[in-house]
Amino acid sequence: MSKSKRIPPTTLPVLELVLITGMSGSGKSVALRALEDAGYYCVDNLPPELLAAFITLERQREVNKVAIAMDVRSASSLPLVPRQLSLLREQGVALTSLFLDAGTDTLVHRFSETRRKHPLSNNDTLDHRHALTDAIELERDLLADLREQAHVIDTSIIRPTQLQAYVKELTRAPANQLTLVFESFAFKRGIPVDADYVFDVRMLPNPHYESALRPLTGRDLPVIDFLKQHDEVHQMQSHISDFVNHWLPSLQRDHRSYVTVAIGCTGGQHRSVYLVEVLAQRFGKDWSTLRRHRELDGNLFATRSH
């Protein structure tokens, strides 16, 4: 019997692969729909054992954009995935790995609201919050290795439209280059679980106490002018910049795809927004850079820095 002819590596098309993993109820279906709208061929719940064969088939078909969702429904074979991803990168696949996460209370609320069954819950115990919480924490343990190797998106308090925009922005960033994500947030709504580094700027002068500036944001010129007048703001900007700049070479050598720097103030409207804008502009000259503003309107919350 003759062996099937292998396609030489040089003839294979460049393929962009987005792997979406994460917690049940965190929004994977929303993210997958966003990628489908962006022109990706999408597959939900592909068994990890089929990943390599599936990618080979899609490359032979000259498909150049593929998105795959995997989750705890394939728990027994998930340990195979990290090694498979390394092999795909070695074969020239442009890989973006995204992990969707959310706080346990948020996930419990979502499952209770929709009355869906968690994949790791037993039917006879689903009505008990304690059992559902245990299932969620078990899922976190099973997915820990995949989370460690992916860019994490915290969906706890963002709308589906915001998640869709996050995903589309991330896929436009170079897959094989470190991308810096600067994110503003409000401490009163919790620290983003997707942050690699968190800086607290609540000690800086607050435009909220100026009646004319209160309805504005850190993107508006009057607020910018107000904050520029204070030495403490310049010092904080310089300290954050120096820290990030110092560690970027090490992060790049560690083959990180994304690094999220979260900057928080009380309301996530003035000080943190201003510093995210300034820092994204500064680092955007030499690095692929994204900026997010978690608390602002969904139409404003994320823009790309070039």
Secondary structure, DSSP 8 states (H G I E B T S, - for coil): --------GGGS---EEEEEEE-TTSSHHHHHHHHHHTT-EEEES--GGGHHHHHHHHHHTT--EEEEE--GGGGGGGGGHHHHHHHHHHTT-EEEEEEEE--HHHHHHHHHHHT---TT--GGGTTSHHHHHHHHHHHHHHHHHHHHTSEEEE-SS--HHHHHHHHHHHHHS-TTS-EEEEEEEEGGG---TT-SEEEE-TTS--GGGSTTTTTS-TTSHHHHHHHHT-HHHHHHHHHHHHHHHHHHHHHHHTT-SEEEEEEEESSSSSHHHHHHHHHHHHHTTTSEEEEEETTS-TTTSEEEE-
